Structures are given as structure tokens and as C-alpha cells.
């Protein structure tokens, strides 16, 4: 699959954010500041974002002791996209590279992600599938979609992600 170079021209982006804890009525599609790039992080153009049960729990305030929020807050962590700025300390990744993993505020046009929380998307996997990979549930689908060899490559690339436990167990159970 090919990569696309994305130029970041503005300091404002579009994002789905909340201004307070509450129900789905709190979700607002609005302008937000472009995430700042910390050391050992990348800035990625979000192509797809995963939606998780923890997102509504954060939104409704059930997680505020574990995940205290300052508002406005851009929700979402799982994403798939392309790196637009690899940062000075992130030699493992390059601009235009297709990646998936955990970002900070993935319900946005761009997200900042630690290089330890992302992996390269294997060639046979598209962005939509990759956005679901950080969760453990889709591990079985990955095996069926790309086969054991490609799934093993994804496992090796994503060893820092939550995917590895379930996928590793499934890979061991399959005949060689």
C-alpha cells in the first residue's frame, strides 16, 4: 500500500471533543490546537480511529480517578494513519510511514503518539483494519485476513501493544 505525504499547514485541526463529563450530547466536532510534538513522539494524520468502551466511560466521568481530564478533551486512543512529523528523536519511523497504535486524542485529524506505542502497518492490512488492531478482540480476524506469516510479522511489530497476548496465543496454537 502506498503512503501519502501530508503537510501540516495550520495550528488548528478538527477534532471530536468534550467540554465536560456527560452523555453523548457532550461530543462536539470543533477546532482544536494541533498537538505539540514531545520528544520520542510522532505526529500522525489519523485515517481511522478505533472506538472503545473506555471512551464513553471517560466521557461520562467513570474513569476520572484513573484518567483525570482537563477540558476540553479530545477522546480516543486507537488509530491508524500516516506519520507527518517523525520528530527529532524518533529514528525508527519516517514521514509518510503507515502506522497504527495508541495516540493521544485520536478522534481528530492528527494525533501525537509515543514511538513505543505505535508499529508499522503490514503491507496487506488497510487503515480500517489496522485501527482496530490495538484492541485484543480483532486478533482472530487478523489471522483469517492475512494468514499466520503476516500475522506473525504484525505481532513482532506490535509487541508493545495490547494485541500481542491474544495474537501470540493464537499463533502458537496454529500448525506451522
N, C-alpha and C positions, 0 to 999 in steps of 0.2 A: 504494500500500500504506500502511496506517496504521502509526503509531508507538504505542508503549506507554510510559507513564511508569513507571519503576522506582525505587522508593525503596530506598536502601541503609540498612538498619536495623542491621546488625551489623558488627563489625570483623573477624569471621571468615566465610570463604566456603569452599565446597567446591572442590577442585582435584585434578588428577592430577599427582602429584609423584614425584620420585625422591630417595632419601636417599644414594645412592652411584652410581657408574658401574656398569653391568652390563646384563644382558639384560632382557627384558620383565617378569621377576619383580620388578624394582625399581619398577615402576609401582604407585603406591598412591593410592587415592581417599581423601582425608583433608581435614581442616580446615586452612586456611591463612589468614594475615593478609590482609585487604583491601589491595590495592596502594595505596601512597601516591601522591598526585597531584602530580607535578612541574610546574613552570611549562611552558607550551606543550604540555601533555598533556591528554588527556581520560580519564575513567573510563567504560568501556563494559560493558554487560551482554552477555556472549557468548551469542549464539543458536546459532551454528555455528562450529566451529574446523576449519581445514584441517590435514590430517596430511601431513607431508612426509618424504622420505628423510633430510633433515638432522636430523630429530628423533631417530631411532634412532641416528644417528651421534653426536649429542651425548650421548644416554643411555648409549651403550656406551663413551664416552670417546675416540672417534676425533677429535673436534674440540677437545679440551681445550687445545691450544696456541693455537688461533684463538679459541675460545669457552670460556675458563676458567669453571668453575662453582663456585658456593658452594652447599652443600647445607643444607636441602632445596631442590630446584629444581623450579619449575613449568615444564614444557615447553610448546612451541607458540608460533607467531608469527602465522600467518594466521587471521583471524577475520572474522565478520560479526556485527553486533549493533546495539544502540541506546545512545546516549550517556545516561548517568545523571548525570554531572557534567562540565560543559564547562570547568571551571577558569577562573580569572580572566583568563588571557592568551589564551584560545582563542576569539576572537570569530567565527571562521569557522564554528563549529559550535554547535548549541544542544541543550539537554536534549531527549531523545526522538527525535533525528535518527537515521535508519538509516545506518550507516557500515560500511565494510569496509577491510581493510588489514592492517598488521602491528602486533601488540601484544606486550607483554612478559609471557609466560606465559599463552597463550591457552587452554590446557587447564584452564580454570577458569570459575567463574560470572561473574567480572568480570576485565577486563584493563585495564591502563594503556597508552595509545598516544600517541605524539607526533603532534601535529596535522599534521606534514609527512608522516606515514606512513599517513594514512587519507584516504578520499574518501567522498562521499555515494553511497549505493546508488541507481542509477537506478530509477525507479518500476516498470518492468516486470520487474525482477530480484528474486527472492526471496532470503532469507538463505542458504539452502543453496548456491545458485549463487554468490552473492557471496563466500562463504567460500573458494571455490576460485579466485577471480579473481586474487589476488596472485601466483599461480604463472603462468608463461607458457604452459603446456600448454593450458589451457581457453580461450585466446583464440578459437580456431576455433569452439568451442561457443557462445561469447557471440555471435559474428556470426550463427550459424544461429538462435539463440534469439530475439534481439531485432532483428536487421537492422542494416544499415550505419549508419543515422542514430543509433539508440540506442547502438550500439557506439561510434560516434564521440563521443557525449556521455560515455560511460563512460571512453573514452580521455582525453578532456580533463580529466575529474575525477580520474583516477588517474595523471596524468603522473609523479608521484613514485614510483609503484610499478613493480615488475618486469614487470608486464603490458604496458607500453607498447611495448616493442621489437617483439614478435611481432604484437600487435594493430595497431600502426601500419603494419607491412609488409603485413599482410592488407588493411587499409583502402585503402592505396594501390593494391593490385592489383585491387580490385573496380571494376567500371564504376559510374559515378555514377548 
